């Protein structure tokens, strides 16, 4: 077997994320290769492809890390996909899941009691295992052990060594006992390109010494959102929000409250285990408060700091994710476009100068970091987010409509009504079945009136009915349609600007499946619905959607001038009118 890495020479121009399922498998992805090559993509970016447990729709519940998924077509179909991609000049990036595996009898490491003790992080007192977030069916793997790393990564590393896979996307490195040690092992094994699904705070940077190409791009996404918000709208939108919520607390207070709820409730077993670890203060209330008070997902104290600090660092990301992303983001709704993974809703806007500084820093430190505007975990598609953000540029019309209609009819409370109104702005007109499913999820995630454990179906039905009945009111529809006409136009302009900045800024642009045409979607599973590939194939030669045309043209520009966009290419901010972004890439490309 060759130990060379011929695929490393394949230049990174753009990645294209594909969500594989039994219905959309390796063969389906192979059929897309000609289309993606014409679009200008350089690398297919595949969701987890190892053998998952039966019935999996996402692949993150790996049951056998030594084989490629049978449901996706198995080894032969994967090799056929790789061959077709390579023949068209495309590489493959694979999403891997080192933190957890399926806690099921299909997983031999779980089914065998002796292997379970060696491979998984089991509490010797309670027998309750460390989970992935709050999911009991996903058990944390002790990948820091040599035996475990070898067994769970042998297949993936073989694919890299053989040149079938060009790089890896590492899911949730924050859950590992020793993230840097794990990433170093990948580098030592010959993985030349690694991207980490690391959620950074707005002023946080990747820890020094990580041998990675960068993150998957949430910090760039949130910079674009803040860059495109109208700073003048902050005061009136804050006033509107505080009136409706009857609460003047900043977002940080809402986040702390939600994180404390999670630490004291959902993660009480994890807190109890921390209390029993040597080095703990022995006070569950103090540990819960310390977990909830972390300003970022995780600190990175060296592993020799001891078991308590290691476990504390593995637990704080779960408290942050479930408390902020999956609770506070559904409660605090001043402007929902700011409520995105890795986002800080308390930061309303970003200056052009700060955006340039972040781009220049990335050009120097992580020129192959991914740049995204949408992922499978995003709270909204880019186009839906852009529409909601456009409300900041139609703030007078928006606040007038909200104040006129927030008290209309019977149904949910005022906070949920504001949430519903912004959601309708973002995705109207998608079908009601999708909106109803989303509202049910959103209300349960907010945990104010309904929860997953104790759903209040009557309250949920009232919220769904209020949205339908409101849109049926002729006076409301007149005002709403007038506002939406402006929002759609301005939202499309924002979305187009995001496409241009993503494809021209330092880094590697990442396109989520189907997002090359207008894509109005809400949080998963809505954003993972089947894509109309035939429509995209039909338009690729002569695009009717300006978004698709812009993507194709700018990827062609990157192909013509690789020296202006690759590692080492200069990024120079240029003088421009206030509120305008202008920069030069290399010596050949000027962006305004």
N, C-alpha and C positions, 0 to 999 in steps of 0.2 A: 504494500500500500504506500502510495506516495505521501511524503510528509511535507511537500511543498504546498503553497497556498496560491494557486494561480488566480483565484477569484479576487484576491486583494488588489490586484492590478486594475480591476474593473472600477472605473471612477464613479463616485457617488454624485448623482445629479438630482434625483428625487426618489423618494420611496412611496409606495402605494399600499396602504393597509387593507388586507383582505380578512374578513371574519369567516373562517371556514366552519362549515356545519356538515352533517351527513347529506343534506340536500345541495350544499354548495361545497364540493370537495376538491381534492387535488386535481381531478380531471377537469372540473369546472374552471379552476384557476388556470389550468393549461390552455383552455380554450380562449381565455382572455389575453394571453400573451401578445398576440398580434395587435390587438387594440391598445394595450398599455405601451407597447413599443412605439406605436404611431403617436400616442399622446406625448411621449418623451420621457417616460419613467425609466429609471436605471435599475431599481431594485424592487422586487416583490417583498412585502413585509407581512408575513403570515402569522396569524394567531396561533396559540399553542397547538402542536400537531402530534404530540406523543399520545399513546393510548390512554384515553380518559375512561371514567366509569361509564357503564351502560346508560344511555339516554342523555349524555351530556350534550349541551348545545353550544358550549363555549370552549371546552378543552382545558380549563384551569383546574379541573378536578382529576389530575393525572392518577391513573391506577397502575400503569406499567411504564416506567420511564425507559425501558430497554427496547421498546418497539414503537414504530410509527402507527398512527391510528388506523385500525381496520375500517372504521366507519367512514374515514376520509379517503380510503382507497388502499392503504397499506404502503409498504416499501416500494413496490413496483410502480405504483401510481405517482409516488413522490419523486422517484428517480426520473420518470417520464416528464414530470413537470419541470424538474431541474434542467433536464436536457433541452426541453423546448425553450425555457427561459435563457439558458446560456447560448443557444443557437441564435437567439434574437438579440443577444448582447446584454441581457438582463441578469442580475444576481438575485440572491435570496437572503432575506433576513428572517430569523426565526425567533418568535417569542418563547421564552423559557420561564419555568415557574420553580425556582429553587426553594421557596419558603414552605410550601405545603403540598400534600398529596391527599387523595381521597381516603377518608376513614371508612373503608368498605371492605367486604370480604373478597372483592375482585382484586384488591391490592395485596399481593402476597406478603409484603413487608408489614402490612397491618394485620392480616389474617393469622400469621404465625406469632404467637405470644412472645417468643424469644426475640424475633426480629423487631417486633413492635417496640420492645423496650430499648433496643439499640438504635433504631432509626427515628423514633418519634420522641417528642418532649412531653413525657408523661409525669404528672404530679404523683409522687409516691404516696402521698397521704390520701388524697381524694380519688385518685385514679382518673380525674378529669384532665384531658390533654389540653395543651396550648393550642388555640384555634387560629385560623385565619380570621381576623376581626371577630365577628360574633357568630361565625358559621361553624356549628358543631361538626358538620360532615367533612370539613377540611382541617386536617391535623398538621401541626407544624413539624417540619423535618429538621433533624439535627445535622444539617449539611456541613457544619464545621468539623465533623468527624471524617477522617480519611475514608473509612469504609463506606460511609453514606454518600459522600461526594462522588466517589468512584462508581458506585452502583447506580446512582441517579443521573450521572452525566456521561457515562460511557458512550451511549448512543449519540447524543448531541455532539460530543467532541469528535466522534468518528465522522459525522457528517461534515463538520468543519474541516477536519484533516484531509478528507477526500476532495474537498473543494466544492461540495454540493451546497454548502451554506456559507455565506460571506461574513455574517456577523450575527450577534445575538442581542435581543431586547430582554433585559432582566426584569421580571415582574417583582414589585414590592421588596427591594433590597433592605428596606428598613426593618423588616421582620427577622432578619438574620442575626445570629449572635455576633458575627464578625463580618460585616459587609465588605470592608477593605480586604480582609484576608480571602474572602470568597472571590472577589473580583481579581485579585492577584493570581489566584489559582487558575482562573480562566485565561488570563494573559500568559501564564507560564505554560499552559496547555496549547498555546498557539492561536487563541482567538484574538484576531487583530482588531476587530471592531466590536465594541460593546456599548449599548445605550441602556441607561438605568431609568426605570419608572420611579424617579425620585421627585417628590413634590417639595419644592423649595418655597420658603417664605419670600416676601417681596424684597427683602434686603439680605437674603441668605444665599450662600454660594455652596457648590459641591465641596465636600471635605478635600483638603489637599492630599495628594498622593493616590487618589483613585485612578487606576489605569483604564479610563473609559473615554469614549468619543464624545460623551455628553449625556444630557437627559433626553426624554422623549418630547420635550418642548412646551410644557404647560406654562413656564415662566414667560416664554415668548407670546403665547396666546393671550395671557393676561396683560402683558404690556400693550399689545395691540388694542385690547378692549379699552384700557385706561387712556391710551393715546387718542382714541377716537371719540371719547366722551366729551360733551360740551361742559367745560368747567363752570360756565355761568349757570348751569342747571342744578348745581349741587345744592345751593341754598333753597330754592323753591321745592325741589324734590325731597329734601330733608324735612322741610316744614310740613309738606303733605304727609310724609311717612309718620312723623311724630304726632300729627293730628289723628291719623287713622289708628295708629298703634296705641295712642294715649301713653306713650313711653318715649322718653328723651334719651335713653341710654345709647351709647355708641355700639357699633357692631361687636367690639371686643367683649362687652359685658354679656351680650346675647350668646356669644361663643363660649365664654367661660361657664355660664349657667348650663348650657347644653352638655359641655364636656364633663362637668361635675355630675350631671344626671347619669351619663354613661359610665363614669368611673365608679359611682356608687351603686349602680344598678346592673346594667348589661355586663360590666367587667368586674363585678364584685368578687367572682372566683379568682380572677387574675390578681386582684388586690390582696385577697386573703393569702394567696401563695407567696406574694411578695413580702407580706408581713412575717411569714414564717422563715424567710431566707436570712441566714446570718448577715449582719450588717444593716438590717432594717431597723427602723425606729420602733417597730412593733406596734404601730398605731395605724389602723386601717383608714381612719379619717384623714390623717396627715398624708398617707401615701396617695389616697384618692385626690386630695387637693393638689399635691405635687404633680401628679400625672396631668390633671386638668389645667394646671398653670403653665405648662410648657408652651412657649410661644411658637415653636416649630414642631414638625412631626417627630423629630428625634435629635438628640444630642449624640456626639460621636466620641465618647470617652473610650480609651483603649480597653480591650478585653481583659487585660491583666488587672483592671480596676476591681474585679470581683463579681460574684454571681448576682448580687442584688442590683448593681448598676447595669449589668448586662441585661437582666430580665426587665428592669425598669425601662431601658432604652427600647426593648422589643415591644413593650406594652403601650408606651406613649403614642406611637403612630396609630394604633387602633382606636384609642380614645379620641385622638384628633380627627381621624377620618369619620368615625361614626358620630362624634359630637358636632363637628363643624360641617363637613360636606353633606352628611346624611341627616342632620337635624337643624342646625342653625340656618343653613342655606334655605330651608323651607319655612322658616319663621320670619326672618329678617328680609323684607322685600322692598327696600327703598328703590332699588333699580336692579332687577333680577339678572341683567346682563353681566353684572359684576360678581354674581354668585357662581363662579366656575371653579372647578378643581384647581387648587393652587392659587386661587384668587383671594383677594383681601377686600371684601365689600366696603370696608371703611376707607379705602383709597379710591377716591372718585375718579381722578384723572392723572395723567402722566404728561410731563412736558416733552416737547420735541428734543430738547437737549438731553434729558434723561434717557430717552429712547436711543438716541445716537450713542450715548455712553455705554449702554447695555450691548448694543450691536458691536461697538468697537472692542469691548471686553471679550465678547464671544469670538470675534474674528481672531484675536490673539490666543485665547486659551482653549476654545472648543470649536474650531472651524467646521467640524463635521457633526456638531450637535443637531438633533432633529428640530425642525420648526413646524409646529402644528397649529391649526385653527379648530380642529375637531378630532376627537378620538372616540373609541367605543365606550369609554367611561365618562365622556363629557356630559354635563347637565343639559345642554342644548346643542343642536347643530349650529354651525357658524352663521348660516343665513337667519335662523330664528334669533340667535343672540344679537346679530346686527340690527334686526328690526327693533328689538326691545331697546337696544342702545340708542337707536334713532329717536326714541322718545325724548332723550335729553336735548335734541335739537328742535323738538316740537313741544316744548315743555308747557307753554301757555295753554295750548289746545288740550294737552293730556291732563293737566291738573284740573282744568275746567270740566272735562268729561268725567273724571273720577269723582270730583265733588258733587256733580249733578246726579250721578247714578249709584254711588257707593251704598246709599241707604235704601235703594229700591227693593221692594219685594221681601219675601221670606226666604231664609236660607242660612248660609254660613256667616261667621262673624266678619268684621270689617277687614281684618288682616288677610283672611283667606280670600275675601272678595278682591282685594288689591292684587293678590297673587294670581287669581283667575284672570282678571282683566289683562295683566301683562302677558300671561300665557296665551290668551287669545290673540293679542297683538302679534306675538311671535310666530304663531303657526297657522292662523286662520287663512285659508279654509282647508284644514285636514278633516278627516271624517270624525264624527262624534264618538265612535267606538274607541279611537285612539285617544281622544281628549279625555273621555271618561276613565279609561284605564290609567292615564297619567295622573288625573286628579285623585283617584283612589290611592295611588302610590305616594303622591306628594303629601296628602293629608296624613297618611300613616307615618311617613318619614318625619313630618313636623312634630308628631307626638303631642299635639296640643289638645285635640278633640278625639282622635282615633289613633290606634297603633296597630302594628302587625299582630301583636299578641292578643289585644282586646279591641278589635275593630268596632267602631260605632257606625254601623251600616246606614242607620237612619240619617246621621249627620252627613255622611258621604253622599247619600242619595240627594239630600237637600242642596249640597254644593253643586252637584252635577245638574240638577234641575234648575237652579238659579242661573247658571251659565246659559243653558238652552233658552230659558224663558226670557232672559235679558236680551239675547240676540234676536228674539222674535218680536221685540218692541220696535215699532216703526221709528219712533223718535230717536231711540238709542241707535238703531242701525244707521240712520241718517248721519248722526254725529260720529259714530264709530267708523263708518265707511269713508267719511271725509278725512278723518285722522289717519286711517290706515292707508289711504292713497298716498299721503305724504310720507308716511313711515316706510311703506314698501319701496318708494323711489329712493329715499335717503338710505334705507337699509341696504338696498342693492349697491349703492355707491360705496358704502362702508365695506360691504363684503368684497367688492371688486378691489378696493384699496388694500384689504387684508391679503387677498390673493397676490397682488403685486409685491407687497412688502415681504410676504412669506417666500416668494420665489426669487427675490433679489437680495435679501438680507444675508449676512454671514450665517452659514449653517446649511443644512440639507432639508429642503421642503418635504413635508410628509402630507400626502393627500389621503383622506379617509374614503373608503369605498363608496362610490356614487356621488361624492361631493363636488365633482367637476361640473354638474348641473345644479340648478337651484335645489336645495335639500332642506326641507323644513321637517325637523324631527326633535323629539324630546328625549329625555334620559332613557337608558336601556330599560326594557327591551325594544322600545320604539325606534331607537337609532340603529338597531341591528336587523331591521326588516329587509326582506329581499330587495335587491336593486334591479331596476329595469335596464339590463345590459344592452338589449337590442336598441333601445332609444339612444344610448351613448355611442354604440357602434355606428348607428345611422348618421349621427351628427359629427363624427370625428373628422371627416374629410372636409366638410363645409359647415362649421358650427353655426347653429341658430342662436344658441345661448351665449351671450357675451362672456360669461364666466368660463365656459369651456374654451372658447377661442383665445382668451387671455392666457389661460394655463398652457395651452398648446404652444402659443407663440413665445411665451417667456421661457418655457422649457427648451424650445428650439434655440433661443438666445443663449441659454446656459450651455447648450451643446456646442454652439459656434465659438463661444469664448470661455472655455474651461479655465483658462489662466486667470480670468477675472473673478471666479467664484470658488475655486478650490482652496485648500490650505495654503496660507501665505499670501493670498490675494489681499491687496490693500482695501481698507474701508475708510473713506474720507468724507466727513460731513461737509456739506456745501452750504453757503449762504442762501437763504430763501425767505420768502414772505412769512410773517407770523403764522403759526399753525400749519406750515408746509414742511414736509419731510423731503430733503434732497441730499443725495450722497453719490459718491463715485465708487465703483468697484473696479479694482485694478486700474489699467490705463485706457480701457476700451469702452466701459459702460458707465453712463451717467443716468441717474434716476431722479425724476422730479414728479 
